[in-house]
Amino acid sequence: MSESPELILTAAERHLLDSVASGAIANFTTPDAPAVSHDRWSEQQTLSASVVHELVTGASPPFAIAANGIRIIGARINGLFDLSGVEVSFPLAFIQCSFDRPPIFRGANLESLSLSGSAIPGLEAQDLRIRSDLQLCDGFRSEGAVHVDRASVAGNLSCNRAIMSASESCALSANDAVIGGHVLLSNGFEAHGETRLCRAQIGGMLYCAHGELDHSGAIALAGEDLRVEGNVVMGIGFRANGQVNLSRARIGGLWYCAHGTFANSGGVALIANEAVISDRAILGEWFSAKGTVSLIGAHVAGDLNCVGGIFQHIGGDALRADRIQIGGNLRMHTRFLAQGAVRFERATIVRTINCIGARFENPSGIALTLEGARIGHDAVLGSGFRSSGTISFSGATIGGELNYEDAVYDALITDGAMIGTSSA
């Protein structure tokens, strides 16, 4: 492999060129440095960003790159690596590498990009185009904002086991991005700062199980006008410290928040006003919210299942769902606990309300109100129902019966209610 007259290569860079020319992985790990050290790198592990850039772009030295592309493991990339506007027809993989400066991929057109296990001080990849996957996973760490706004990724955006932290407010920004596959913020993913998915379009799932969004006292997830064709999973060990905002989101499948924790004490923990869920919404099975859950004007095609959910905003609204439209049942029974007001004023519930075994706690105030609501079948408080506070069905229309036998409450208001009239 000959060097261009303008380019003087180190031993590490010659190893890179020889590996790429033969289709092999350029592996810079050693018995003394088996993985990324991030704080100490030898000369034998250091590559100039300009050399890697010239190799990727084919500027110098010119030679054919194998179909499996450029794959580098365990190297330090020294200097600014900028692929703005560059088109690359083969895969790029920087595994367990470290970048001195935030790499730039603005407007690049790539086959695929993996930064798995790598450490970077930030990422500028606005308007990036990728024909396969974007992998920021498996130990990936960023100490600055990761920007993939308006990116187009035909495959998955995988951030499993990634940690993204930013001194400014934003840890991960993917506003207006179009992802053909899944977005995976799961299995140990951590974002310290705001995560932004406003107006993003996701062809598969948004999967956040065992992920954590941490921006206490501020916005943890901004997902207004998000579009997801598949399921949205914010349960199974998911935690959000700060507000999660899914206002006007469109979810093509299930919204699953069982065993999810949403905390924004004294404020709004979870807001999905005017969201549309094409299947069920599950905010139960040890779902926990500290702060208001707001579903005002939302549309849920199936059941709204809050069985075993815990909603806490003492002295405020624990659950506010005025004008919600539920195509199935409203289920708030069996270990359901609300501390604060629960409001379903002018809601439309096509089937039944079941509150057997539920507890509503808002002393001297409204515990549960369905004023002006339309309920297609029965409204069942029933055995084990306990309320400290007022229950109101004032002006409601109930197609079946209102059953409060064996229920315990401070006051029950049914003024103007029409019971046994089908209208939902």
Residue, then its C-alpha position, 0 to 999 in steps of 0.5 A: m500500500s503506497e502513501s500519497p506524497e502529501l500524506i505521512l502515515t503512522a503505523a496505526e494508520r497504515h494498519l487501518l489502510d491495510s485492514v480496509a483494503s483486505g476487507a478485515i476489521a481494523n482492530f486496535t485493542t491490545p491485551d493491555a487495552p482490550a476495550v475503550s479506555h477513554d482517558r488514555w490512548s497509545e500512539q498505536q491506537t490513535l488515528s488522525a481524523s483527516v486520514v480517516h476522512e480521506l479514506v472514507t471519501g476516497a480522496s487519498p490514497p485511492f484504492a477499492i474498499a471492500a463491500n463490508g466497508i470500514r470497520i474500526i475497533g478500539a481507536r482514538i480519532n484525533g481531530l475533527f471528523d467532518l463528513s458533512g454532505v458526503e455520500v458513502s456507499f459502504p457501511l461505516a462502523f466505529i466500535q469502542c472508539s473515542f472522538d476528541r471532537p464531536p463528529i459531524f455528519r450533517g447532510a451526509n448520505l450513508e449506507s449505515l453507521s455504527l458508533s456502538g460502544s464509542a465515546i463522543p463529546g456530542l454528535e451533529a447529524q442533522d439531515l443525515r440520510i441512512r439507507s440502513d441502521l443508525q446504531l448508537c448503542d451497546g455502551f455508546r456514551s455522549e457527553g454532549a448533545v446528540h442531534v439527529d433532527r430531520a434525519s432519515v433512517a431507513g432501518n432502526l435507530s438503536c440506542n440500547r444501553a447508551i448514555m447521553s448527557a448534556s450540560e445544556s438542556c438537550a441530550l438527544s434531539a430527533n425532531d422531524a426525523v423519519i425512522g423506517g424501523h424501530v426507535l429503541l431507547s431501552n435496556g439500560f438507555e439513559a438520557h440526562g437532559e431533554t429527549r426530543l421527538c417532536r413531529a418524528q415519524i417512526g415506522g415501527m415501535l417506540y420501545c423504551a423498556h428499562g430505559e430512563l429519561d432524567h430531566s428532573g423538574a423540566i421536560a424529560l421527553a418532548g414528543e408533541d405530534l409524534r407519529v408511531e405506526g406500531n406500539v409505544v412501550m413506556g413500561i417494563g422498568f421505564r422511568a421518566n424524571g420530568q415531564v413526558n409530553l405526547s400531546r397530539a401524538r398518533i400511535g398506530g398500536l398499543w400504548y403500554c405503560a405497565h410497570g412504568t414510572f413517571a415522576n414530576s411531583g407538583g406538576v404534570a408528569l405525563i401529558a397526552n392531550e388530543a393523542v390518538i391511540s389506535d389500540r388500547a392504552i395501558l396505564g396500570e399493572w403497577f404504573s406509577a405517576k407522581g404528578t398529573v396525568s393529562l389525557i384531555g381530548a384524547h382518543v383511545a380505540g380500545d380500553l383505557n386500562c388503569v387496573g393497579g395503577i397509582f396516580q398521585h397529585i395530592g391537592g391537585d388533579a391526579l388524572r385529568a381526561d376531560r372530553i376523552q373518547i374511549g372506544g372500549n371500557l374504562r377500567m379503574h379497578t383492583r388496586f387502582l389508587a388515585q390521590g388527588a382528583v380524577r376527572f372525566e368530564r364530558a368523556t365518551i366511554v362506549r362500553t363500561i366503567n369498572c371501579i370495583g376495589a378502587r380507592f379515590e382519595n381527595p378529602s373535601g374535594i372531588a374524588l371522581t367526576l364524570e359530569g356530562a359524560r356519556i357511558g354506553h353500558d354500566a358504571v360500576l363502583g361496587s364492592g371494595f370501592r372506597s372514596s374520601g371525597t365527592i363522586s359526581f355523575s351530574g348530567a351524565t348519560i348511562g346506557g346501563e345501570l349505575n351500580y354503587e352497592d357496597a361502595v363507600y364514599d363521602a358523597l354521590i351526586t347524580d343530579g340531572a343524570m339519565i340512567g338506563t338510556s343508551s346514547a354513547 
